Amino acid sequence: MENKFIIVVLDDWEGLYYKNELISEGHEIRSKELVGLMKQHKVSDVNYEYLNQEGENIVQACGSMFITYEEAKPYLEEGGYV
């Protein structure tokens, strides 16, 4: 995995992944928090991806984002990469 952040979006919930690990989640990853984490981890690239309906159902049932990005990958929408 490249040295970048991936934000996985679910309707009104976001999970921030770095090197495969969930490092933050909430209703919104605010820009101030994101910039601070980018400086801390020396990251200059952020991608946004979106969960499909099956992934949304799993996250809503668990009440939390997937612990790793690898767990989330099967549930990402095709072409949802920004």
C-alpha positions as CSV (number, residue, x, y, z in Angstrom):
1,M,0.0,0.0,0.0
2,E,1.3,3.4,-1.0
3,N,2.1,6.1,1.5
4,K,-1.3,7.8,1.2
5,F,-4.6,8.1,3.1
6,I,-7.8,6.4,1.9
7,I,-11.1,7.7,3.2
8,V,-13.9,5.2,2.8
9,V,-17.3,6.9,2.8
10,L,-20.6,5.5,3.9
11,D,-23.5,7.9,3.6
12,D,-22.8,10.1,6.7
13,W,-19.8,8.1,8.0
14,E,-16.2,8.1,7.0
15,G,-13.2,5.9,7.9
16,L,-9.6,7.1,7.4
17,Y,-7.1,4.3,6.6
18,Y,-3.4,4.5,6.6
19,K,-1.2,1.5,5.7
20,N,-4.2,-0.7,5.8
21,E,-5.3,0.3,9.3
22,L,-8.3,2.4,10.4
23,I,-6.8,5.4,12.2
24,S,-9.9,7.6,12.5
25,E,-13.7,7.5,11.8
26,G,-16.6,9.7,12.4
27,H,-19.5,11.6,10.7
28,E,-16.8,13.7,8.9
29,I,-13.1,13.7,8.8
30,R,-12.6,17.4,9.3
31,S,-10.0,19.2,7.2
32,K,-8.1,20.4,10.3
33,E,-7.8,16.8,11.6
34,L,-6.9,15.5,8.1
35,V,-4.1,18.1,7.6
36,G,-2.7,17.3,11.1
37,L,-2.7,13.6,10.4
38,M,-1.1,14.2,7.0
39,K,1.7,16.2,8.6
40,Q,2.1,13.6,11.3
41,H,2.4,10.7,8.9
42,K,4.1,12.7,6.1
43,V,1.3,11.9,3.6
44,S,0.6,14.1,0.7
45,D,-2.1,12.1,-1.1
46,V,-5.7,11.3,-0.1
47,N,-8.2,9.1,-2.1
48,Y,-11.9,8.7,-1.4
49,E,-13.7,5.5,-2.0
50,Y,-17.3,4.5,-1.4
51,L,-18.9,1.5,0.1
52,N,-21.5,-0.4,-1.8
53,Q,-24.9,-1.4,-0.3
54,E,-23.6,-4.7,1.1
55,G,-20.7,-2.9,2.8
56,E,-23.0,-0.2,4.2
57,N,-25.2,-2.9,5.7
58,I,-22.3,-4.6,7.4
59,V,-20.9,-1.4,8.8
60,Q,-24.3,-0.2,10.1
61,A,-24.9,-3.6,11.8
62,C,-21.4,-3.4,13.4
63,G,-21.7,0.3,14.3
64,S,-18.1,0.8,13.1
65,M,-16.0,0.9,9.9
66,F,-14.0,-2.1,8.9
67,I,-10.8,-2.4,11.0
68,T,-8.6,-2.8,7.9
69,Y,-8.8,-1.4,4.4
70,E,-8.3,-5.0,3.1
71,E,-11.6,-5.9,4.9
72,A,-13.4,-3.0,3.2
73,K,-12.0,-3.6,-0.3
74,P,-14.5,-6.3,-1.4
75,Y,-17.4,-3.8,-0.6
76,L,-16.1,-0.8,-2.5
77,E,-18.1,0.5,-5.4
78,E,-16.6,0.0,-8.8
79,G,-15.2,3.3,-10.1
80,G,-15.7,5.0,-6.7
81,Y,-12.1,6.0,-6.5
82,V,-11.4,9.7,-6.5
